[in-house]
Amino acid sequence: MTVNIDARRPKSLFCKDWFFIANTELMQVETITETGLHQITFTNLDKFAWEDLQYGGLKVFMFCDGYIDTFISAFKMLLCFLGGMGTDPNLPIMGSHVPPYMEHANVEFLKSTMNYDLVERPQTYIEYDPDLIQSGDFIGIMRLDGLDPLIMYGSGTYAGHSVMALRFDGELYIIESQDGWYWPIHGIQRNKWADWVTWARNADFHFVHMPLKPEARERFNEAAAQKFFFDTEGLPYGYHNFLFGWIDTAEDNWPPLLPQQFGPIIFALLEKVAPATADIFYSQAINKRLGVESLKIEELAALAGERGLTLDDVMALPEEEGWEYHGIEPRDGRAYVCSAYVAAVYQAAGMFYPDIINGPEFTPKDVYTLDIFDLDYKRPAICEEVDPGQPFCQINGKYRMKFPGYSTIKPYNKMAEHCPTIAPTYERPDGC
């Protein structure tokens, strides 16, 4: 197969175009510096390559910048992630605290991508009475560590991590699905409130307490929530469906900086160099949606094409509660990211009865926009003094958090399964 590129009308003497031409099996980087016809020929195409081509064709991506600017962009992104990767709060850079350069890079990223202008608070930490926190209350979290802002940008949420308060024998615990490199325990876990707050402050969490409203608290079955926790305690973090809570549509969930149809290609490339990682983050979930097992990405693309689908269409199919995955120690089984786990606990506790939701479809935004939180919460005076006018209390964080749409969406059956999220406005149609 031959691809022809006819280059004409250069804008300057030394200008060039930089293309990435690919599908799930064929990949070629091509730099065009001269006018005229340029030919790229692919040979020895196998059955899967042909089947993918016949339905989906080739995708041509054009880089916005040249080599130097692309390197600078990559370096700036690296600053968002590099640092705060240990558990010792006393170590510089590689301890659990977010280094200043990392904080600055992420503040800048959120401003430029989401138009989220973070404002400093007059007081970083508030001493908060744990008796004010009851079972079922939500704790929304942001850490300026690269990953949380990336989740926020991709899914349109103003929290990057989600946890829930749950009491056992009257004592307050935080339950969560967690796999942070800065966190001493991994997987689905519970920790006493005092311990959790210490670790959260050491990791420079921004976190808020969002109490349930009275009628929601009456619906919340604490014993059922405890049983669900014990059934799932120790499961690994849900990397298998990490992407799929916010990919609800084939076209209207990708952030503008990420080209449509690029996801399957980048995972196909990853499969060649780190097949286990690609399998955990992508392939197993696609296999589930197509009703098969253990197929590679090129085979999945061909199978999807036979059914009149692209892999982007398949990615948008809802995740189903109860799907079991394998490949991460110490336990295989159901997969939950942080917000998915909170939603699943709410489901198990009867919060949505008689409606049914799929917890793994919930992003942090899908949780905090549920119409189950107390908009008339009588906050301690210090909360109003530090953060005037908020219906929740921010306990920790240098910057003031906000949550557009907080407690506004009435839960409905199979919610959050087909909702677009396009930056920077993240507008959703009625019914989402």
N, C-alpha and C positions, 0 to 999 in steps of 0.2 A: 504494500500500500504506500502510495506517495502523497505527501502533503506539499502543496505548492503555495509559496508566499511571494506575492508580487509587491515589492517595496517601491514606493513612488513618493515624489514631492517631499524630500527631507526638509525639515525646518531650519537646519543649520548644517554646516559643512561636516561637523564631527558628531552629529547626533546618531543615536542607535536605539533599536528596540530590543527588549529582552523578554523572550517568551518561554513559558513552560507548557509543553504540549503533552497531553497525557490522557489515559483512562486508568482503570484499575490494574492493567498489565503493562501498557506501553507508556514510557516516560522519556521525554527528551527536553533538555534545555537548549535553546537556540538564541544566539545573539545576531541580529541583522545590522550590519554597518554600511552596506552598499546597496544602491538601488538595483532594480532588476529582479529576475525570477530566481528564487531560492527553493531547492527541493530537499525534503527530508523523507527518506525511504525507510520503511519498516519491513523487515523480512522475517521469514520463518514464523509466521503467526499461527498459533495453535487454535484449537477449537474454541476455547473460552474467549480468547482475544477477538475472534471473528464474531461470536455471538454477542459479545458486549458492544462491538463496533456497529453491528447491524441494527441494534436497538438504540443505543445511547450515543454512538459516534465518538469522536474525539473532542476533548475540551481544550480550549486554548486560553491560557491565562497570561495576561500582560502585566509585567511588574511596573509599578508606578514610578519607581526611582531607579537610578543607576546603581552600580556596585557600591560606591562609596556611601551614598545616602542610605542604601539598604543595610549596610554594615552598621552605620550610626544608629539606625532605628532598632536593629537587633541588640546593640549594646545598651541602648536606653531601656529596652524591655528586660534585658538581663538584670539591670539594676533593681527592677521591681521585684525580682524573685530571689536574688542572692543575698542572704543574710537571715538571721533569726531562725536558724535551722536546728539548734540544739535544745536540750532541756535545762541546761544550767543558766539561770538568769544572770550570773556573775561574769560569764564569758563575753568579751566584746565580739561583735559581728556574728559569730557563729553560736552565740548563746540563744536564749529564748526570746529576748527582747528584739523589737524591730529597730534596726539601725537608722539613724537620721536620714542618710542618703536614700535608703529604701522607702522610708515614710514619704519623703519628698517626691520620689519618682511615682509612687502610687497616688498621691494626692493630685499630681499633675495629670496622670493617666485618667482618673475619674473625671476631672474637670474637662479634659479634651474629648473624651469619648461619650460620657453620659451627661455632660453639663452639670455635674454634681460638684458644687462649690462647697468644700468642707470649711466650716467656721470653727475656730477654736473656742473651747468652753472656759469660763473663769475658774472652774475647779475640775480636776481630772477624775477624782474618785469621791463617791458619796458613801458614807457608812449607812447601810440599809438593813433594816430589821428583817431577818429571815422569816419571822412570823407573818409578814405581809405576803409571802409567796406560798401559794397552795398548789396542790396537785392539778396538773393540766395547764398551768400557766406557761407561757412561751417566753423564751429568752432569745432575742434576736442579736446577732453578733456580726461585727466587721473587724477584720484584721488587715492591716495595710501591708500585705505580704506577697502581692502579685497574684496569688491564686484567688483569694476572695474578690479583689477587684475584677479579675477576669470572669469569674462566675457572675458577678453583678452586671458587668457589661454585656455578657452573652445573653443572660436571661431577663434583664431589666429589673433586677431586684436591688433593694437597698440594704440587703444583709447578705453576707457570704457564708454564714454558718448558722445552724438552728439547733437548739436544744430545748428540752422540756423539764419542768419541775415535777417531781413525783415523790410523795412521801411514803416511807416504809416504816410501819410501827410508829407513826407520828413524826419521824425524823426526816428532814428535808434532804433530798438527793437531786442531782441533775443526771438525767439519762440522755444518752446521745450516741450517734454513730460518728466516730472520730478516727482520723488516721494522720493527724498533724505530726510533722517531724519534730515539733517543739513540745509535743504532749507526751507524758510518761506512759500512758496506757493507750492501746490501739483496739479498734473494733467497737462493737456495741457494748456499752459499759454504763455503770452508775458510779457516781462519786458524791461523797458528802459535800454539802454546800460550801462549808468553810474551806475544804481542800480545793474544790473546783474554783472558787474565787481566787485563791492564791495562785493557782496555775494560770488562770485566765489573765490576771494582772501581770504575772511574769511574762506572758506571751503578748502583752499589749493589746488584749481584746478590747474593743469598744462593745459594750453590751447593755441591753435595756430589758426591763421587766415589763411584760405585757400580760396583765391579769385577765382571766376569763370573766365575762359578764355573768351576772347571777343565774340567768336561765341556762346558759351554757354549762356553768359549773354544776347545776343540778343534773344535767344530762351526762356529765362525765362520770363514768363508772370506774372508781379508783381501783377496785379489786381486779376488774377485767384488764385495766392498763398494766397492773403489776404482773398478772399472769402472762400477758403478751411480752412484757420485758423478759421474764424468766425463760420464756420459750425461745427468745432470740438473743439473749445475752451471749456474748462471745463470738457472734458472727463477725466476719471481717467487714471492713468498710465496703460500700457498694460500688466499687469501680466499674462493675459490669454494666450498670445503668447510669453512670455518672452523666453522660451526655443526653440521655433520652428523656429526662424529665422536662427539659426545655426545648427539645426538638419535637414539636407537635405538628408541624407542617413541612412540606417539601421545600418551600421557598421563603416563608415569612418568619423564620426564626434565626437566620444567620445574621450575625452583626455585620455592619457594612465593611469592616476591615477584612472579613473572611469571605472569599468569593463563594457563591453558590456552586454546588457540585464538587467543591474542593475536598470536603470531608472524606468521602470514600477513597479518594486518590491518595491523600496523605496517609491514611491508615494502610492502604495497599503498599505504599512505600515503606512504612514502618514494619509491615509484616515481613519484608525481605531482610531486615536487619535485626528486628527484635520481635519474632513471631509470638512469643508468649504475651508480651505487652499488648500487641494488636488484638490478640485473642481475648484478653481480659477486658479491654476498653471498648472493643467494637464487634469482633466477629461472633462471639457467643450470642450477643443480643440480636444480631441480624439473623443468625441461624434460628433463634427462637421465633422470630417474626415470620420466617419462611417455613417453619415447621420441619426443619431438617437439623442435622447435627454434624459438627466437625468439618464443614466445608470451608475452604479458603475463600478469600475475598473475591478473587477472579471467578471462582466457581459460583459464588453467591450473586455476583453481578450478572453472570450468564443466566442463572436460574431466574433472577428477578426479571431480566429481559424477556425470557420465555413467557412470563406471566403478565407482560405489559407494564412492568414497573421499573423505575430506576432505583438505585440504592438509596437515593434521597427520599423517594416515596416510602421505601421500607423503613427507613429510620424514623419516619413520622408516625408509624403505626404505634398504638398505645402499648406501654409496658403493662403487663398483667401482674397483679399482686399474687404471690405464690410461686412465680417462676424460680427455679433453683439453678444456680450456676456452680461452676467448679473451677479450681485452679489457684485459689488463694488460701494459704494456711492462716490459722490453724483449723478452720472449719469451712466446708463448702455449704451452700444452701441459698436461702433467699438473700437478695442484695438490696441494701438501703443506703443511699447517701443521707446526709444529715436531715434535710427537710423531708425527704421521703419517709424517714423513720418517724419523725414527729407526726406526720399525717397518718401513717399506719397505726400509730398508737391511738390517735384520736378515733380512727375507724374502729379499732378493737374496743375502745372504751365507750362506743355507742354514740359518739358525738354527731354522726351524720344519719343515724337511723330514721326512717327506713331506707334512705338513699345509700348507695355504695360508691366508694371512690377507690381508685388505685393509688395507693400511697406513693409508689415510685414515679408517678407523673407530677408530683408536687415540687416546685421550686420554693425557696424561702419566701418569695413574693406571694406565691399561691397560699402559703400558710398565713402570713400576717395580714393579708387582705380578706381572710375569712371573717364573716360577720359574727364573730364569737367572742370578741374582746371588749372590755369595759371602757366605753368612751367617756363615762362619768366617774372614772376612778379618782378617789380622793387621795391625791399623792401627799407624801410628807412635804412639809414646807420647804425643806432644802432642795427638793427636786424642782419645785416651781421657781425657786430663787436662782438655781443654776441654769435651768432650761425652761424658760417661761412658755406657757401655753401648750405644752405637750400633754397628750392624754396618757402617757406612760412615763416611767422613770428611767432615765439613763444612769446606770450605776457607775460605769467606768468608761474612760476614753478621753483623749485629748480633744477630739473634734465632736461636734454635735451631730447626732444621727437624725435622719428623717425617714419617714415611711409613707410615701404617697399612696393613697387608697387604703390606708389602715382601717381594718374592720368594716369594710363596705360591701363585700360580696356574700350574698346568702348562699350557703352550700347547696349544691344540686347534684343529682345523680351523674356519675362519670365525669365530674368536672375536671377542668385543667388538662383535657386530652387533645384539644384541637385549637389552641390559642396562639396567635402570632405574637412575636415580641421583636419589634424592629427599633433599634436605637436611632436617635436619642430620645424619642417621645414615648416609645413602647405603648402606643395606643392599642387598646383591645376592643373588638366589636362587642355589641350587646350579646350576652350569653357567655362571655368569658370573664 
